[in-house]
Amino acid sequence: MNYNLLLKTDEWKEKRNEILSRDNKTCQRCGFLQNDKTLTPSLTIEKKTFENSKLTFQKDQKILPNIVRFESLGLVFYCKTYLTEDNLKSTENYSMIINLVKKKKIEYPFQGSLLKDTRTNFFLTETVNESLKKYAQRKANDSSLEMDLEGIWFTPFSERIEYAKLTKSLHVHHKCYRKNQDIWDQNNEEYVTLCNVCHKIIHESNQIPFYDSKGINYKFRKPCTRCKGTRYLPQYSYVDNGICYKCNGYGYLN
C-alpha cells in the first residue's frame, strides 16, 4: 500500500486524531490553533525595486534551501529560497514571506527529529534581519506575535499562499520513520502536531531518520521538491485533500 492510501486508512485517522487531541489541536512550534486563519505577512518586491536591488545567492549546507541576501534602500534582509540566480525573472514580482508566531512560544532550535540535531542555524544569529524584525512587528499589528527567525522566504509573489496558515492546516509530523512498522503502530512520542508552515520549516532544518527493524538509522529521506516534505499542498485542498501527487503523499522522493 502506498503512503497516500495509508493516510486514508481508519487506523491512521484514529492515530492522527489521538495526536491532535494530545496536543490540544495546537501547533507545538508556533502556538497557532486549529481554527486560526492568519495570512502570513509579506513584503512584495515590485519589478522596479527588484531590478534596482542587489541579490546575492549562497548555499548553506545546514538547511535545504539556498540563502538570498536582498539589499535595497540601505537595508539588508536574508531569506531562504528555492530559487537560484539563474531562474529569476525581471518581469515577475517577488515576495519576502515572514512567518508569525506566538511571542516567546518557540525555543530554538525546535526538535522535529529524533536525531537531536542542534547544528548552528544561520538565521538564529542575533545580527541577522534586525530591520526585518521591526518591519514584521509593524505588519503584524499585534503585540502577541513576533517574527519567526527561521520562517523567512524569498518567493514568487504568485506562490505566497503556500506560506499562509490556513484553516484546518494542522499536520501530524513524523519525527522518524520505521521500516516494516505501520505508521499507526509507532509510539506517540514519535509524532508532533504542526501547522502547515511550521511543518515546512522543520523539513527544511531537520534530517528525519529512517530506522530499520533493528532501530538502526540506515537512510535519510530526501524531501519531495514539490511539497517540501509536508505531503500536502494547501492551495489544492479541493483535490484529494491537497495530497501532493509528485510523492503520492509520502513527502519523500526516495
Buried (B, 14 or more C-beta within 10 A) or exposed (E): EEBBEBBEBEEBEEBBEBBBEEBEBBBBBBBBBBEBEBEBBBBEBEEEBBEEBEBEBEEBEEBBBBBBBBEBEEBBBBBBBBBEEEEBEEEEBBBBBBBBBBEEBBEEBBBBBBBEBEEEBBBEEEEBBEEBBEBBBEBBEEEEBBBBBBBBBBBBBEBBEBBBBBEEBBBBBBBBBBEEEEBBEBEEEBBBBBBBBBBBBBBBBBBBBBBEEEEEBEEEBEBBEEBBBBBBBBEEBEEEBBBBBEBBBBBBEE
